[in-house]
Amino acid sequence: MQTQITNIRTLGALIKEARKSQTLTQEDLAGITLTGRRFIVDLENGKETAEIGKVLQVLNALGIALTASATWKD
């Protein structure tokens, strides 16, 4: 499944959906990714200042691949 991410809220919703589908709590995911529960809550709610390194840790832990497409090169 591919989802076009155009803003942090969409990414947060995808992360929340993936976490729930894997029956993980926010606390579980925070422990797996060595982040805090507050970070997971903020990320799922679309906090725009989320640290990219931590976001990548969360995506990797959930098995979400992040790719970029340079549309200006078409």
mmCIF file of the N, C-alpha and C atoms, coordinates in Angstrom:
data_MODEL
# 
_entry.id   MODEL 
# 
loop_
_atom_site.group_PDB 
_atom_site.id 
_atom_site.type_symbol 
_atom_site.label_atom_id 
_atom_site.label_alt_id 
_atom_site.label_comp_id 
_atom_site.label_asym_id 
_atom_site.label_entity_id 
_atom_site.label_seq_id 
_atom_site.pdbx_PDB_ins_code 
_atom_site.Cartn_x 
_atom_site.Cartn_y 
_atom_site.Cartn_z 
_atom_site.occupancy 
_atom_site.B_iso_or_equiv 
_atom_site.pdbx_formal_charge 
_atom_site.auth_seq_id 
_atom_site.auth_comp_id 
_atom_site.auth_asym_id 
_atom_site.auth_atom_id 
_atom_site.pdbx_PDB_model_num 
ATOM 1   N N  . MET A 1 1  ? 0.839  -1.173 0.000   1.00 0.00 ? 1  MET A N  1 
ATOM 2   C CA . MET A 1 1  ? 0.000  0.000  0.000   1.00 0.00 ? 1  MET A CA 1 
ATOM 3   C C  . MET A 1 1  ? 0.890  1.243  0.000   1.00 0.00 ? 1  MET A C  1 
ATOM 4   N N  . GLN A 1 2  ? 0.557  2.188  -0.842  1.00 0.00 ? 2  GLN A N  1 
ATOM 5   C CA . GLN A 1 2  ? 1.278  3.454  -0.866  1.00 0.00 ? 2  GLN A CA 1 
ATOM 6   C C  . GLN A 1 2  ? 0.342  4.567  -0.435  1.00 0.00 ? 2  GLN A C  1 
ATOM 7   N N  . THR A 1 3  ? 0.867  5.471  0.354   1.00 0.00 ? 3  THR A N  1 
ATOM 8   C CA . THR A 1 3  ? 0.116  6.630  0.809   1.00 0.00 ? 3  THR A CA 1 
ATOM 9   C C  . THR A 1 3  ? 0.939  7.870  0.520   1.00 0.00 ? 3  THR A C  1 
ATOM 10  N N  . GLN A 1 4  ? 0.357  8.811  -0.182  1.00 0.00 ? 4  GLN A N  1 
ATOM 11  C CA . GLN A 1 4  ? 1.069  10.059 -0.441  1.00 0.00 ? 4  GLN A CA 1 
ATOM 12  C C  . GLN A 1 4  ? 0.996  10.924 0.810   1.00 0.00 ? 4  GLN A C  1 
ATOM 13  N N  . ILE A 1 5  ? 2.149  11.313 1.294   1.00 0.00 ? 5  ILE A N  1 
ATOM 14  C CA . ILE A 1 5  ? 2.241  12.143 2.495   1.00 0.00 ? 5  ILE A CA 1 
ATOM 15  C C  . ILE A 1 5  ? 2.484  13.584 2.054   1.00 0.00 ? 5  ILE A C  1 
ATOM 16  N N  . THR A 1 6  ? 1.524  14.443 2.341   1.00 0.00 ? 6  THR A N  1 
ATOM 17  C CA . THR A 1 6  ? 1.657  15.845 1.955   1.00 0.00 ? 6  THR A CA 1 
ATOM 18  C C  . THR A 1 6  ? 1.801  16.770 3.158   1.00 0.00 ? 6  THR A C  1 
ATOM 19  N N  . ASN A 1 7  ? 1.602  16.209 4.353   1.00 0.00 ? 7  ASN A N  1 
ATOM 20  C CA . ASN A 1 7  ? 1.757  17.016 5.565   1.00 0.00 ? 7  ASN A CA 1 
ATOM 21  C C  . ASN A 1 7  ? 1.982  16.095 6.760   1.00 0.00 ? 7  ASN A C  1 
ATOM 22  N N  . ILE A 1 8  ? 2.368  16.666 7.866   1.00 0.00 ? 8  ILE A N  1 
ATOM 23  C CA . ILE A 1 8  ? 2.711  15.887 9.057   1.00 0.00 ? 8  ILE A CA 1 
ATOM 24  C C  . ILE A 1 8  ? 1.492  15.196 9.658   1.00 0.00 ? 8  ILE A C  1 
ATOM 25  N N  . ARG A 1 9  ? 0.312  15.777 9.491   1.00 0.00 ? 9  ARG A N  1 
ATOM 26  C CA . ARG A 1 9  ? -0.907 15.146 10.016  1.00 0.00 ? 9  ARG A CA 1 
ATOM 27  C C  . ARG A 1 9  ? -1.183 13.812 9.318   1.00 0.00 ? 9  ARG A C  1 
ATOM 28  N N  . THR A 1 10 ? -0.972 13.776 8.009   1.00 0.00 ? 10 THR A N  1 
ATOM 29  C CA . THR A 1 10 ? -1.161 12.538 7.253   1.00 0.00 ? 10 THR A CA 1 
ATOM 30  C C  . THR A 1 10 ? -0.157 11.486 7.707   1.00 0.00 ? 10 THR A C  1 
ATOM 31  N N  . LEU A 1 11 ? 1.083  11.899 7.911   1.00 0.00 ? 11 LEU A N  1 
ATOM 32  C CA . LEU A 1 11 ? 2.106  10.975 8.395   1.00 0.00 ? 11 LEU A CA 1 
ATOM 33  C C  . LEU A 1 11 ? 1.750  10.468 9.784   1.00 0.00 ? 11 LEU A C  1 
ATOM 34  N N  . GLY A 1 12 ? 1.308  11.354 10.653  1.00 0.00 ? 12 GLY A N  1 
ATOM 35  C CA . GLY A 1 12 ? 0.914  10.958 12.000  1.00 0.00 ? 12 GLY A CA 1 
ATOM 36  C C  . GLY A 1 12 ? -0.221 9.954  11.994  1.00 0.00 ? 12 GLY A C  1 
ATOM 37  N N  . ALA A 1 13 ? -1.197 10.164 11.124  1.00 0.00 ? 13 ALA A N  1 
ATOM 38  C CA . ALA A 1 13 ? -2.330 9.240  11.022  1.00 0.00 ? 13 ALA A CA 1 
ATOM 39  C C  . ALA A 1 13 ? -1.870 7.873  10.528  1.00 0.00 ? 13 ALA A C  1 
ATOM 40  N N  . LEU A 1 14 ? -0.939 7.852  9.581   1.00 0.00 ? 14 LEU A N  1 
ATOM 41  C CA . LEU A 1 14 ? -0.396 6.591  9.076   1.00 0.00 ? 14 LEU A CA 1 
ATOM 42  C C  . LEU A 1 14 ? 0.353  5.847  10.178  1.00 0.00 ? 14 LEU A C  1 
ATOM 43  N N  . ILE A 1 15 ? 1.132  6.564  10.952  1.00 0.00 ? 15 ILE A N  1 
ATOM 44  C CA . ILE A 1 15 ? 1.880  5.963  12.057  1.00 0.00 ? 15 ILE A CA 1 
ATOM 45  C C  . ILE A 1 15 ? 0.922  5.379  13.090  1.00 0.00 ? 15 ILE A C  1 
ATOM 46  N N  . LYS A 1 16 ? -0.109 6.123  13.424  1.00 0.00 ? 16 LYS A N  1 
ATOM 47  C CA . LYS A 1 16 ? -1.094 5.643  14.397  1.00 0.00 ? 16 LYS A CA 1 
ATOM 48  C C  . LYS A 1 16 ? -1.797 4.389  13.888  1.00 0.00 ? 16 LYS A C  1 
ATOM 49  N N  . GLU A 1 17 ? -2.186 4.393  12.619  1.00 0.00 ? 17 GLU A N  1 
ATOM 50  C CA . GLU A 1 17 ? -2.849 3.227  12.027  1.00 0.00 ? 17 GLU A CA 1 
ATOM 51  C C  . GLU A 1 17 ? -1.931 2.002  12.056  1.00 0.00 ? 17 GLU A C  1 
ATOM 52  N N  . ALA A 1 18 ? -0.667 2.193  11.697  1.00 0.00 ? 18 ALA A N  1 
ATOM 53  C CA . ALA A 1 18 ? 0.291  1.085  11.693  1.00 0.00 ? 18 ALA A CA 1 
ATOM 54  C C  . ALA A 1 18 ? 0.523  0.561  13.105  1.00 0.00 ? 18 ALA A C  1 
ATOM 55  N N  . ARG A 1 19 ? 0.650  1.465  14.059  1.00 0.00 ? 19 ARG A N  1 
ATOM 56  C CA . ARG A 1 19 ? 0.864  1.052  15.456  1.00 0.00 ? 19 ARG A CA 1 
ATOM 57  C C  . ARG A 1 19 ? -0.306 0.221  15.955  1.00 0.00 ? 19 ARG A C  1 
ATOM 58  N N  . LYS A 1 20 ? -1.510 0.699  15.708  1.00 0.00 ? 20 LYS A N  1 
ATOM 59  C CA . LYS A 1 20 ? -2.700 -0.016 16.176  1.00 0.00 ? 20 LYS A CA 1 
ATOM 60  C C  . LYS A 1 20 ? -2.865 -1.359 15.471  1.00 0.00 ? 20 LYS A C  1 
ATOM 61  N N  . SER A 1 21 ? -2.538 -1.419 14.183  1.00 0.00 ? 21 SER A N  1 
ATOM 62  C CA . SER A 1 21 ? -2.673 -2.680 13.451  1.00 0.00 ? 21 SER A CA 1 
ATOM 63  C C  . SER A 1 21 ? -1.692 -3.729 13.964  1.00 0.00 ? 21 SER A C  1 
ATOM 64  N N  . GLN A 1 22 ? -0.616 -3.271 14.604  1.00 0.00 ? 22 GLN A N  1 
ATOM 65  C CA . GLN A 1 22 ? 0.365  -4.185 15.189  1.00 0.00 ? 22 GLN A CA 1 
ATOM 66  C C  . GLN A 1 22 ? 0.117  -4.380 16.681  1.00 0.00 ? 22 GLN A C  1 
ATOM 67  N N  . THR A 1 23 ? -1.035 -3.923 17.129  1.00 0.00 ? 23 THR A N  1 
ATOM 68  C CA . THR A 1 23 ? -1.469 -4.009 18.535  1.00 0.00 ? 23 THR A CA 1 
ATOM 69  C C  . THR A 1 23 ? -0.412 -3.505 19.518  1.00 0.00 ? 23 THR A C  1 
ATOM 70  N N  . LEU A 1 24 ? 0.199  -2.387 19.154  1.00 0.00 ? 24 LEU A N  1 
ATOM 71  C CA . LEU A 1 24 ? 1.174  -1.748 20.035  1.00 0.00 ? 24 LEU A CA 1 
ATOM 72  C C  . LEU A 1 24 ? 0.524  -0.547 20.701  1.00 0.00 ? 24 LEU A C  1 
ATOM 73  N N  . THR A 1 25 ? 0.841  -0.336 21.957  1.00 0.00 ? 25 THR A N  1 
ATOM 74  C CA . THR A 1 25 ? 0.416  0.890  22.626  1.00 0.00 ? 25 THR A CA 1 
ATOM 75  C C  . THR A 1 25 ? 1.436  1.980  22.304  1.00 0.00 ? 25 THR A C  1 
ATOM 76  N N  . GLN A 1 26 ? 1.083  3.201  22.604  1.00 0.00 ? 26 GLN A N  1 
ATOM 77  C CA . GLN A 1 26 ? 2.044  4.292  22.429  1.00 0.00 ? 26 GLN A CA 1 
ATOM 78  C C  . GLN A 1 26 ? 3.265  4.055  23.308  1.00 0.00 ? 26 GLN A C  1 
ATOM 79  N N  . GLU A 1 27 ? 3.036  3.540  24.493  1.00 0.00 ? 27 GLU A N  1 
ATOM 80  C CA . GLU A 1 27 ? 4.135  3.225  25.417  1.00 0.00 ? 27 GLU A CA 1 
ATOM 81  C C  . GLU A 1 27 ? 5.039  2.140  24.830  1.00 0.00 ? 27 GLU A C  1 
ATOM 82  N N  . ASP A 1 28 ? 4.438  1.101  24.230  1.00 0.00 ? 28 ASP A N  1 
ATOM 83  C CA . ASP A 1 28 ? 5.218  0.037  23.591  1.00 0.00 ? 28 ASP A CA 1 
ATOM 84  C C  . ASP A 1 28 ? 6.119  0.608  22.500  1.00 0.00 ? 28 ASP A C  1 
ATOM 85  N N  . LEU A 1 29 ? 5.524  1.417  21.631  1.00 0.00 ? 29 LEU A N  1 
ATOM 86  C CA . LEU A 1 29 ? 6.274  1.985  20.514  1.00 0.00 ? 29 LEU A CA 1 
ATOM 87  C C  . LEU A 1 29 ? 7.383  2.910  21.005  1.00 0.00 ? 29 LEU A C  1 
ATOM 88  N N  . ALA A 1 30 ? 7.098  3.676  22.023  1.00 0.00 ? 30 ALA A N  1 
ATOM 89  C CA . ALA A 1 30 ? 8.123  4.549  22.607  1.00 0.00 ? 30 ALA A CA 1 
ATOM 90  C C  . ALA A 1 30 ? 9.297  3.722  23.127  1.00 0.00 ? 30 ALA A C  1 
ATOM 91  N N  . GLY A 1 31 ? 9.009  2.603  23.772  1.00 0.00 ? 31 GLY A N  1 
ATOM 92  C CA . GLY A 1 31 ? 10.067 1.740  24.290  1.00 0.00 ? 31 GLY A CA 1 
ATOM 93  C C  . GLY A 1 31 ? 10.895 1.113  23.188  1.00 0.00 ? 31 GLY A C  1 
ATOM 94  N N  . ILE A 1 32 ? 10.235 0.654  22.148  1.00 0.00 ? 32 ILE A N  1 
ATOM 95  C CA . ILE A 1 32 ? 10.926 0.021  21.021  1.00 0.00 ? 32 ILE A CA 1 
ATOM 96  C C  . ILE A 1 32 ? 11.848 1.013  20.318  1.00 0.00 ? 32 ILE A C  1 
ATOM 97  N N  . THR A 1 33 ? 11.410 2.247  20.211  1.00 0.00 ? 33 THR A N  1 
ATOM 98  C CA . THR A 1 33 ? 12.157 3.252  19.449  1.00 0.00 ? 33 THR A CA 1 
ATOM 99  C C  . THR A 1 33 ? 13.056 4.136  20.315  1.00 0.00 ? 33 THR A C  1 
ATOM 100 N N  . LEU A 1 34 ? 13.086 3.848  21.603  1.00 0.00 ? 34 LEU A N  1 
ATOM 101 C CA . LEU A 1 34 ? 13.893 4.628  22.546  1.00 0.00 ? 34 LEU A CA 1 
ATOM 102 C C  . LEU A 1 34 ? 13.533 6.118  22.515  1.00 0.00 ? 34 LEU A C  1 
ATOM 103 N N  . THR A 1 35 ? 12.240 6.369  22.372  1.00 0.00 ? 35 THR A N  1 
ATOM 104 C CA . THR A 1 35 ? 11.721 7.733  22.445  1.00 0.00 ? 35 THR A CA 1 
ATOM 105 C C  . THR A 1 35 ? 10.801 7.782  23.658  1.00 0.00 ? 35 THR A C  1 
ATOM 106 N N  . GLY A 1 36 ? 10.094 8.845  23.826  1.00 0.00 ? 36 GLY A N  1 
ATOM 107 C CA . GLY A 1 36 ? 9.139  8.940  24.924  1.00 0.00 ? 36 GLY A CA 1 
ATOM 108 C C  . GLY A 1 36 ? 7.709  8.829  24.419  1.00 0.00 ? 36 GLY A C  1 
ATOM 109 N N  . ARG A 1 37 ? 6.804  8.482  25.311  1.00 0.00 ? 37 ARG A N  1 
ATOM 110 C CA . ARG A 1 37 ? 5.394  8.398  24.936  1.00 0.00 ? 37 ARG A CA 1 
ATOM 111 C C  . ARG A 1 37 ? 4.901  9.750  24.435  1.00 0.00 ? 37 ARG A C  1 
ATOM 112 N N  . ARG A 1 38 ? 5.344  10.823 25.064  1.00 0.00 ? 38 ARG A N  1 
ATOM 113 C CA . ARG A 1 38 ? 4.936  12.171 24.641  1.00 0.00 ? 38 ARG A CA 1 
ATOM 114 C C  . ARG A 1 38 ? 5.315  12.421 23.183  1.00 0.00 ? 38 ARG A C  1 
ATOM 115 N N  . PHE A 1 39 ? 6.500  11.947 22.769  1.00 0.00 ? 39 PHE A N  1 
ATOM 116 C CA . PHE A 1 39 ? 6.929  12.106 21.378  1.00 0.00 ? 39 PHE A CA 1 
ATOM 117 C C  . PHE A 1 39 ? 5.973  11.379 20.444  1.00 0.00 ? 39 PHE A C  1 
ATOM 118 N N  . ILE A 1 40 ? 5.595  10.150 20.805  1.00 0.00 ? 40 ILE A N  1 
ATOM 119 C CA . ILE A 1 40 ? 4.677  9.366  19.971  1.00 0.00 ? 40 ILE A CA 1 
ATOM 120 C C  . ILE A 1 40 ? 3.321  10.056 19.881  1.00 0.00 ? 40 ILE A C  1 
ATOM 121 N N  . VAL A 1 41 ? 2.815  10.526 21.008  1.00 0.00 ? 41 VAL A N  1 
ATOM 122 C CA . VAL A 1 41 ? 1.532  11.247 21.028  1.00 0.00 ? 41 VAL A CA 1 
ATOM 123 C C  . VAL A 1 41 ? 1.607  12.462 20.106  1.00 0.00 ? 41 VAL A C  1 
ATOM 124 N N  . ASP A 1 42 ? 2.649  13.259 20.260  1.00 0.00 ? 42 ASP A N  1 
ATOM 125 C CA . ASP A 1 42 ? 2.807  14.459 19.442  1.00 0.00 ? 42 ASP A CA 1 
ATOM 126 C C  . ASP A 1 42 ? 2.922  14.111 17.959  1.00 0.00 ? 42 ASP A C  1 
ATOM 127 N N  . LEU A 1 43 ? 3.686  13.084 17.652  1.00 0.00 ? 43 LEU A N  1 
ATOM 128 C CA . LEU A 1 43 ? 3.875  12.670 16.264  1.00 0.00 ? 43 LEU A CA 1 
ATOM 129 C C  . LEU A 1 43 ? 2.551  12.222 15.650  1.00 0.00 ? 43 LEU A C  1 
ATOM 130 N N  . GLU A 1 44 ? 1.812  11.396 16.358  1.00 0.00 ? 44 GLU A N  1 
ATOM 131 C CA . GLU A 1 44 ? 0.524  10.924 15.847  1.00 0.00 ? 44 GLU A CA 1 
ATOM 132 C C  . GLU A 1 44 ? -0.479 12.066 15.680  1.00 0.00 ? 44 GLU A C  1 
ATOM 133 N N  . ASN A 1 45 ? -0.316 13.116 16.452  1.00 0.00 ? 45 ASN A N  1 
ATOM 134 C CA . ASN A 1 45 ? -1.207 14.276 16.358  1.00 0.00 ? 45 ASN A CA 1 
ATOM 135 C C  . ASN A 1 45 ? -0.717 15.332 15.368  1.00 0.00 ? 45 ASN A C  1 
ATOM 136 N N  . GLY A 1 46 ? 0.382  15.037 14.679  1.00 0.00 ? 46 GLY A N  1 
ATOM 137 C CA . GLY A 1 46 ? 0.849  15.922 13.623  1.00 0.00 ? 46 GLY A CA 1 
ATOM 138 C C  . GLY A 1 46 ? 1.689  17.102 14.061  1.00 0.00 ? 46 GLY A C  1 
ATOM 139 N N  . LYS A 1 47 ? 2.425  16.943 15.154  1.00 0.00 ? 47 LYS A N  1 
ATOM 140 C CA . LYS A 1 47 ? 3.292  18.041 15.606  1.00 0.00 ? 47 LYS A CA 1 
ATOM 141 C C  . LYS A 1 47 ? 4.352  18.326 14.543  1.00 0.00 ? 47 LYS A C  1 
ATOM 142 N N  . GLU A 1 48 ? 4.374  19.551 14.084  1.00 0.00 ? 48 GLU A N  1 
ATOM 143 C CA . GLU A 1 48 ? 5.231  19.919 12.957  1.00 0.00 ? 48 GLU A CA 1 
ATOM 144 C C  . GLU A 1 48 ? 6.711  19.998 13.288  1.00 0.00 ? 48 GLU A C  1 
ATOM 145 N N  . THR A 1 49 ? 7.059  20.065 14.549  1.00 0.00 ? 49 THR A N  1 
ATOM 146 C CA . THR A 1 49 ? 8.472  20.186 14.916  1.00 0.00 ? 49 THR A CA 1 
ATOM 147 C C  . THR A 1 49 ? 9.090  18.860 15.353  1.00 0.00 ? 49 THR A C  1 
ATOM 148 N N  . ALA A 1 50 ? 8.452  17.751 15.006  1.00 0.00 ? 50 ALA A N  1 
ATOM 149 C CA . ALA A 1 50 ? 8.986  16.436 15.372  1.00 0.00 ? 50 ALA A CA 1 
ATOM 150 C C  . ALA A 1 50 ? 10.370 16.241 14.751  1.00 0.00 ? 50 ALA A C  1 
ATOM 151 N N  . GLU A 1 51 ? 11.291 15.745 15.555  1.00 0.00 ? 51 GLU A N  1 
ATOM 152 C CA . GLU A 1 51 ? 12.674 15.537 15.114  1.00 0.00 ? 51 GLU A CA 1 
ATOM 153 C C  . GLU A 1 51 ? 12.732 14.429 14.066  1.00 0.00 ? 51 GLU A C  1 
ATOM 154 N N  . ILE A 1 52 ? 13.290 14.733 12.897  1.00 0.00 ? 52 ILE A N  1 
ATOM 155 C CA . ILE A 1 52 ? 13.282 13.802 11.770  1.00 0.00 ? 52 ILE A CA 1 
ATOM 156 C C  . ILE A 1 52 ? 13.988 12.483 12.085  1.00 0.00 ? 52 ILE A C  1 
ATOM 157 N N  . GLY A 1 53 ? 15.071 12.521 12.838  1.00 0.00 ? 53 GLY A N  1 
ATOM 158 C CA . GLY A 1 53 ? 15.774 11.284 13.190  1.00 0.00 ? 53 GLY A CA 1 
ATOM 159 C C  . GLY A 1 53 ? 14.894 10.346 13.991  1.00 0.00 ? 53 GLY A C  1 
ATOM 160 N N  . LYS A 1 54 ? 14.160 10.895 14.926  1.00 0.00 ? 54 LYS A N  1 
ATOM 161 C CA . LYS A 1 54 ? 13.250 10.083 15.734  1.00 0.00 ? 54 LYS A CA 1 
ATOM 162 C C  . LYS A 1 54 ? 12.072 9.594  14.898  1.00 0.00 ? 54 LYS A C  1 
ATOM 163 N N  . VAL A 1 55 ? 11.600 10.429 13.991  1.00 0.00 ? 55 VAL A N  1 
ATOM 164 C CA . VAL A 1 55 ? 10.508 10.018 13.098  1.00 0.00 ? 55 VAL A CA 1 
ATOM 165 C C  . VAL A 1 55 ? 10.951 8.809  12.279  1.00 0.00 ? 55 VAL A C  1 
ATOM 166 N N  . LEU A 1 56 ? 12.167 8.848  11.764  1.00 0.00 ? 56 LEU A N  1 
ATOM 167 C CA . LEU A 1 56 ? 12.688 7.726  10.983  1.00 0.00 ? 56 LEU A CA 1 
ATOM 168 C C  . LEU A 1 56 ? 12.800 6.462  11.828  1.00 0.00 ? 56 LEU A C  1 
ATOM 169 N N  . GLN A 1 57 ? 13.190 6.596  13.094  1.00 0.00 ? 57 GLN A N  1 
ATOM 170 C CA . GLN A 1 57 ? 13.244 5.443  14.000  1.00 0.00 ? 57 GLN A CA 1 
ATOM 171 C C  . GLN A 1 57 ? 11.860 4.809  14.129  1.00 0.00 ? 57 GLN A C  1 
ATOM 172 N N  . VAL A 1 58 ? 10.851 5.639  14.302  1.00 0.00 ? 58 VAL A N  1 
ATOM 173 C CA . VAL A 1 58 ? 9.480  5.153  14.456  1.00 0.00 ? 58 VAL A CA 1 
ATOM 174 C C  . VAL A 1 58 ? 9.024  4.454  13.177  1.00 0.00 ? 58 VAL A C  1 
ATOM 175 N N  . LEU A 1 59 ? 9.271  5.072  12.035  1.00 0.00 ? 59 LEU A N  1 
ATOM 176 C CA . LEU A 1 59 ? 8.879  4.465  10.762  1.00 0.00 ? 59 LEU A CA 1 
ATOM 177 C C  . LEU A 1 59 ? 9.546  3.111  10.574  1.00 0.00 ? 59 LEU A C  1 
ATOM 178 N N  . ASN A 1 60 ? 10.832 3.031  10.844  1.00 0.00 ? 60 ASN A N  1 
ATOM 179 C CA . ASN A 1 60 ? 11.557 1.764  10.711  1.00 0.00 ? 60 ASN A CA 1 
ATOM 180 C C  . ASN A 1 60 ? 10.999 0.705  11.641  1.00 0.00 ? 60 ASN A C  1 
ATOM 181 N N  . ALA A 1 61 ? 10.707 1.072  12.864  1.00 0.00 ? 61 ALA A N  1 
ATOM 182 C CA . ALA A 1 61 ? 10.183 0.113  13.839  1.00 0.00 ? 61 ALA A CA 1 
ATOM 183 C C  . ALA A 1 61 ? 8.831  -0.437 13.411  1.00 0.00 ? 61 ALA A C  1 
ATOM 184 N N  . LEU A 1 62 ? 8.052  0.373  12.721  1.00 0.00 ? 62 LEU A N  1 
ATOM 185 C CA . LEU A 1 62 ? 6.720  -0.054 12.286  1.00 0.00 ? 62 LEU A CA 1 
ATOM 186 C C  . LEU A 1 62 ? 6.733  -0.720 10.913  1.00 0.00 ? 62 LEU A C  1 
ATOM 187 N N  . GLY A 1 63 ? 7.902  -0.754 10.280  1.00 0.00 ? 63 GLY A N  1 
ATOM 188 C CA . GLY A 1 63 ? 7.996  -1.370 8.959   1.00 0.00 ? 63 GLY A CA 1 
ATOM 189 C C  . GLY A 1 63 ? 7.460  -0.485 7.848   1.00 0.00 ? 63 GLY A C  1 
ATOM 190 N N  . ILE A 1 64 ? 7.530  0.816  8.053   1.00 0.00 ? 64 ILE A N  1 
ATOM 191 C CA . ILE A 1 64 ? 7.069  1.771  7.049   1.00 0.00 ? 64 ILE A CA 1 
ATOM 192 C C  . ILE A 1 64 ? 8.289  2.305  6.306   1.00 0.00 ? 64 ILE A C  1 
ATOM 193 N N  . ALA A 1 65 ? 8.313  2.110  4.989   1.00 0.00 ? 65 ALA A N  1 
ATOM 194 C CA . ALA A 1 65 ? 9.409  2.613  4.167   1.00 0.00 ? 65 ALA A CA 1 
ATOM 195 C C  . ALA A 1 65 ? 9.090  4.033  3.732   1.00 0.00 ? 65 ALA A C  1 
ATOM 196 N N  . LEU A 1 66 ? 10.062 4.900  3.831   1.00 0.00 ? 66 LEU A N  1 
ATOM 197 C CA . LEU A 1 66 ? 9.894  6.287  3.408   1.00 0.00 ? 66 LEU A CA 1 
ATOM 198 C C  . LEU A 1 66 ? 10.673 6.483  2.117   1.00 0.00 ? 66 LEU A C  1 
ATOM 199 N N  . THR A 1 67 ? 9.985  6.903  1.073   1.00 0.00 ? 67 THR A N  1 
ATOM 200 C CA . THR A 1 67 ? 10.646 7.187  -0.195  1.00 0.00 ? 67 THR A CA 1 
ATOM 201 C C  . THR A 1 67 ? 10.301 8.610  -0.619  1.00 0.00 ? 67 THR A C  1 
ATOM 202 N N  . ALA A 1 68 ? 11.135 9.160  -1.468  1.00 0.00 ? 68 ALA A N  1 
ATOM 203 C CA . ALA A 1 68 ? 10.893 10.510 -1.976  1.00 0.00 ? 68 ALA A CA 1 
ATOM 204 C C  . ALA A 1 68 ? 10.901 10.469 -3.496  1.00 0.00 ? 68 ALA A C  1 
ATOM 205 N N  . SER A 1 69 ? 10.041 11.251 -4.078  1.00 0.00 ? 69 SER A N  1 
ATOM 206 C CA . SER A 1 69 ? 9.956  11.339 -5.529  1.00 0.00 ? 69 SER A CA 1 
ATOM 207 C C  . SER A 1 69 ? 10.163 12.792 -5.931  1.00 0.00 ? 69 SER A C  1 
ATOM 208 N N  . ALA A 1 70 ? 11.134 13.021 -6.773  1.00 0.00 ? 70 ALA A N  1 
ATOM 209 C CA . ALA A 1 70 ? 11.437 14.382 -7.211  1.00 0.00 ? 70 ALA A CA 1 
ATOM 210 C C  . ALA A 1 70 ? 10.591 14.706 -8.440  1.00 0.00 ? 70 ALA A C  1 
ATOM 211 N N  . THR A 1 71 ? 9.418  15.261 -8.221  1.00 0.00 ? 71 THR A N  1 
ATOM 212 C CA . THR A 1 71 ? 8.508  15.556 -9.332  1.00 0.00 ? 71 THR A CA 1 
ATOM 213 C C  . THR A 1 71 ? 9.039  16.661 -10.241 1.00 0.00 ? 71 THR A C  1 
ATOM 214 N N  . TRP A 1 72 ? 9.892  17.494 -9.729  1.00 0.00 ? 72 TRP A N  1 
ATOM 215 C CA . TRP A 1 72 ? 10.455 18.559 -10.546 1.00 0.00 ? 72 TRP A CA 1 
ATOM 216 C C  . TRP A 1 72 ? 11.436 18.036 -11.589 1.00 0.00 ? 72 TRP A C  1 
ATOM 217 N N  . LYS A 1 73 ? 11.850 16.754 -11.461 1.00 0.00 ? 73 LYS A N  1 
ATOM 218 C CA . LYS A 1 73 ? 12.789 16.162 -12.418 1.00 0.00 ? 73 LYS A CA 1 
ATOM 219 C C  . LYS A 1 73 ? 12.082 15.522 -13.607 1.00 0.00 ? 73 LYS A C  1 
ATOM 220 N N  . ASP A 1 74 ? 10.761 15.456 -13.568 1.00 0.00 ? 74 ASP A N  1 
ATOM 221 C CA . ASP A 1 74 ? 10.010 14.787 -14.648 1.00 0.00 ? 74 ASP A CA 1 
ATOM 222 C C  . ASP A 1 74 ? 10.028 15.539 -15.935 1.00 0.00 ? 74 ASP A C  1 
# 
